[in-house]
Amino acid sequence: MALSEQFLEEDLHPIDIVEHLAEHHDWDFDRIGDDQIAMAVEGQWRTYSITLAWSHYDETLRMVCSFEMEPPSEREGVLYELLNKMNDQCWAGAFTYWANQKLMVYRYGLVLAGGQMASPEQIDTLINAAVLSAERFYPAIQLVTWGNRTPEEAMQVAIAEAYGRA
């Protein structure tokens, strides 16, 4: 049965759909409020914190996938160079480093203007794409920040798409 079949007759809030998906995948989650949910999704390299929030104002389902990271301050400049190269490879979503919070972040906004509704498959794909992107580039980030490699060298380990399931 497709993920969306159980929702055909219902008009669910996007965060309700995310909660059902988290239960379906057996992910740890916390429904922070009516419009926000936080989850922990296990990857190969680490566990990723994923937060999805619904914004009524601009009708956007916002997702932030993050993991803690504290690169040496002298490597931050080269890390930002790597982020530009990584983002050139991402067609949906983008990476950024939030230095104050010490978080590497992949974020994406799914615009659902005009009363559109996201399907469970769309949201599942959104979450899986975030985890797969983080998994794909995690080794490159480590090589740049801790292995003193150049962004060009580090990107060689991320050249192929990661395959698998979050």
C-alpha positions in Angstrom: 0.0 0.0 0.0 1.3 3.4 -0.9 1.9 5.8 2.0 -0.8 8.2 0.7 -3.6 5.6 0.5 -4.5 5.9 4.1 -4.8 9.7 3.8 -7.0 9.9 0.7 -10.2 10.8 2.5 -8.6 13.1 5.0 -7.4 16.7 4.8 -4.5 16.5 7.2 -2.1 19.1 8.4 1.4 18.6 7.0 2.9 18.0 10.5 0.2 15.3 11.1 1.5 13.6 8.0 5.1 13.9 9.3 4.1 12.4 12.6 2.5 9.4 10.8 5.6 8.9 8.8 7.8 9.1 11.9 5.6 6.4 13.5 5.7 4.3 10.2 9.5 4.4 10.1 9.9 4.0 13.9 11.8 7.3 14.2 12.1 9.0 17.6 10.1 12.2 17.5 8.6 14.9 19.6 5.6 16.9 18.5 6.8 20.3 19.7 3.5 22.0 18.8 0.7 22.0 16.3 3.0 23.3 13.6 6.3 21.7 14.5 7.9 18.3 15.0 11.4 17.2 15.8 12.8 13.8 14.9 16.0 11.8 15.2 16.9 9.8 12.1 19.8 7.3 12.2 22.2 7.4 9.3 25.4 5.5 8.6 27.7 8.2 9.9 25.6 9.6 12.7 22.1 10.4 13.9 20.6 13.5 12.3 18.2 15.9 14.0 15.3 16.8 11.7 12.8 19.5 12.4 9.8 20.2 10.2 7.7 23.3 10.8 4.6 24.5 9.0 4.4 28.3 8.3 0.8 29.5 7.6 2.1 32.9 6.7 3.9 31.8 3.5 2.4 28.3 3.2 5.7 26.5 3.4 6.7 23.3 5.1 10.3 24.0 6.3 12.7 21.3 7.1 16.1 21.6 8.9 18.3 18.5 9.1 21.3 19.1 11.3 24.2 17.6 13.2 26.6 19.1 15.7 30.0 20.1 14.4 32.8 22.1 15.9 35.5 22.6 13.3 38.8 24.2 14.3 38.4 28.0 13.8 41.3 28.1 11.3 39.4 25.6 9.1 36.1 27.5 8.9 37.1 29.4 5.7 37.9 26.3 3.8 34.7 24.7 5.2 32.7 27.5 3.6 34.5 26.9 0.3 33.5 23.2 0.6 29.8 24.2 1.3 29.7 26.1 -2.0 30.9 23.1 -3.8 28.5 20.8 -2.0 25.6 23.2 -2.8 26.5 23.1 -6.5 25.7 19.4 -6.3 22.4 19.8 -4.5 19.4 20.5 -6.7 16.9 20.7 -3.8 17.9 22.1 -0.5 21.2 23.6 0.6 23.8 23.3 3.3 25.0 26.0 5.6 27.0 26.1 8.8 25.5 27.9 11.8 28.7 28.8 13.7 27.0 30.2 16.8 25.0 27.0 17.3 27.9 24.7 16.1 25.5 23.0 13.7 25.9 21.8 10.1 22.5 22.3 8.5 20.7 21.1 5.4 17.5 23.0 4.9 14.6 23.0 2.4 11.3 24.7 2.1 8.4 23.0 0.3 6.0 25.7 -0.8 2.4 24.7 -0.8 0.8 27.9 -1.8 -2.9 28.1 -2.8 -4.1 25.5 -0.4 -2.0 22.7 -1.9 -1.4 19.6 0.3 1.8 17.7 0.5 1.5 14.0 0.0 3.1 11.5 2.4 5.4 10.4 -0.5 6.6 14.0 -1.0 7.4 14.5 2.7 9.0 11.0 3.0 11.2 11.8 -0.1 12.0 15.2 1.4 13.3 13.7 4.6 15.1 10.9 2.9 16.8 13.3 0.5 18.0 15.4 3.5 19.5 12.3 5.2 21.1 11.0 2.0 22.6 14.4 1.2 24.1 14.7 4.7 25.4 11.1 4.4 26.9 11.8 1.0 28.8 14.9 2.1 29.7 14.0 5.7 33.0 12.3 4.8 34.0 15.4 2.7 33.2 17.7 5.6 35.4 15.6 7.9 38.3 15.5 5.5 38.2 19.3 5.1 37.8 20.1 8.8 39.9 17.4 10.4 42.0 15.9 7.6 43.4 19.2 6.3 42.3 18.3 2.8 41.3 20.9 0.2 37.7 21.2 -0.9 38.5 19.7 -4.3 40.2 16.7 -2.7 37.4 16.2 -0.2 34.7 16.4 -2.9 36.2 13.3 -4.6 34.8 11.1 -1.8 31.3 12.7 -2.3 31.3 12.5 -6.1 28.9 9.6 -6.3 25.3 9.8 -5.1 24.7 8.0 -1.8 22.1 5.2 -2.1 20.1 3.6 0.7 17.2 4.4 2.9 16.9 6.6 5.9 
